[in-house]
Amino acid sequence: MTRGHLYKAIIGDSIELPCKVKDLGSYVLLWRRGTSVLTAANLMVTRDPRFKLVEGYNLQIANVKIQDAGDYICQIGDNESRDQVHTLEILVPPTIRVVPQNRQITARKGSTVTLECKASGNPVPAIYWHKKDAFSGSSHLSESPTLLLERVDRHHAGVYQCTADNGVREAVHVDIDVTVLCKYCAYSFPANAGANR
């Protein structure tokens, strides 16, 4: 058995796994995944229509799903030394779920505010927190899923942006608007403030 290559495909895309054979002779070529036989010679054994043979014995998988990840074996007869094993990794663009879900927090001066940004994807996304500012753009705050604002005052009010990025397609962003209440002020920073400056 020979180790092939690691192939990566973004979820929803198509991928082609090669199986090059110089002299098949009387052997029957199989594509297997674990104990499941996908193809035998030129026949499709699997009932999944996303799988098909192209350009000879190459295995094409359309609209790849997370569960398609794993090892695929191009088996030539019963001689394991001629088997080719390819590993398929499925890449998933980042998604974000924030707390609070309504993306708005109102807090009293002096209290503690916790903002949470839960990201998923493959590879695991990196998370970045920024605070938007109408005059200076944005300031980098943290690279942790949780952003803690302690003893808040009116200077903490504003729009905080969570960014998740794992290099698969575009990074995603979510804004949370924080309003701070104090005895003589109620200050917030609208999400669209400064947009036309």
N, C-alpha and C positions, 0 to 999 in steps of 0.2 A: 504494500500500500504506500502510495506517495502522497505527501501533503501538498495540496495545490496552493491556492491563494486565498487571501481574505478579500472578499468583495463587499462593498458597501452600497446600499441603495436607500434613497429617501422614500419614506412611506408614501404609497400611491404611485411610485414610478415603476418602471420595468427594469429587469436585470437579466443578463444572459450569462450563464455559467458554461464554460467551454469543456469539451471532452474530445480531445484530438486523438484519433486512432490511426496508425499507419497500416497495420495489417490485422484486421479483426479475425480473418480466417473463418473457422466454423463456430467461433464463439458468439454468444448472444450478449449484447451490451445492455446493461440495466442502469437506470438511475434510481438510487435509493435515498431515502431519508430515514435514518434509523432502521427499523425493520420493515418499513412501508416501501413497497415498490411503486415508483412513479411511472416508469416506462420500461418496456421490454422490446428490444430491437427498435422497430419503427412504430410500435403500438403504444398508445397512451393507456396506462393502467389506472392512474388516478382519475377520479371523476371531476376533479377541480378544473374548470375550463381555463383557468388562468395559466396553467402549465401547458407547454407545447415544445416540440422539438423543432429546431431551426438550424439551417446550414449543416445538415448532417445529424450529429448527435448532441449538439449544444442544447442545453435546457434553458428555455426562456420562461420567466415568471413575470406575469403582468400584474399591475396594481398590487404591489407587494404590501403585506401586512406585518404587524409586529410578530405574529406567531410564525412567520416564515423564517425567522432567524434560526441559524443552526448550521449543522454540517450536511452537505449533500455529496453523495458518493456515486461516482461513475464507475460501475463495476463491469469488468471484462471477464466473462467466464467465472470460474471458481478460484482463480489464481489471485490471491489478495495482493501480491506484489505488483500487479498491474492496475490496481484500483487507484483512482484519483479522487481526493477528498478536497472539496472547497467549503469554506466557511462563509456564510452570509450574515452580515450585520445590517440591521435596519436602523436608519437614522430618522429621528423624529424631531421636527422643529419645536422650538420652545413654546410653552403656554404658561399663563400666569393666573393664579387665583390669589386675590388679596383679601386681607382682613383689616377693616370692615368691608363687607361686600358692596355696600352702597357707596364706597369710596369717599365718604365724608366723615370727619370727626370734629366734634365740638368739645372743647376741654376748658376747664377753669384754670386761671392763672395759678401756678405753683404745683399743679398736678403732673402726673406722669402719663405720657401717651406712648402706646406701643403700636407700631405699624408692622404688619406681616405681609411678606410677599413669597408665596409658595409657587415655585416653578417646576415644571416637569418637561422631559424631553430626553433624547439620546443623541449625543452624550449629555450628561447632566449639565444643565445650563449654569453659567455664572450669573450672579445677581449683583446689580449696582443700584445704589440709591443716590439720587440727586435732588436738590431743592431748586425749584425754578425761581428766577428772580427777574422782574420786569426790566431792571436796569443793567444788571451784570450778567445776564444769561442764566447759568445754572452752576451750582457748586456741588462737587462730589462729596458724599457723606460717608458711605459705608459699602462694603461688599458682603454683608451678612443678610440672610433672609429676614431678620428682625431688626427694625430700627427703633431704638429707644430714645424718646425725648423726655428728659427729666427737668422738673421745676420749670415748666413752660411759662413763657411770657409772650407778649405780643410779637416779639422778634421770631418766635418759632412758628407763627401763623404763616400759612402759604400753601403752595402746591408741591407735594413731594412725589417724585416720579421713580417708580421701580422699573428697571430694565432687566430682561433676561435674554441671554445670548449664548448659543452653543455652536455657532458657526454653520448651522443648517438653515439655509434661507435667511430671512431677515430677523433681526432682533425684535422683540415685542416690548411694548411699554404700557404701563398703567399709571394713572395719576390719582393721588389721594389728596383731597382738600382738607386742610387742618385750620379750624377757627378757634381762636383763644379768647375766652371771655374774662374780662377783669372788671373791676368796680367802675372804672371810668371809660372803658373802651370795649369794643367788640370788633376785632380786626381779623380780616381774612384777605386772601389774595386770589381773586378770580382766576380760573384756569386760562381764560383767554386774554388776561391783562397783558398789555405790552405786545400783543401778537402783531399789531400793525406798526410798531415802532421801527 
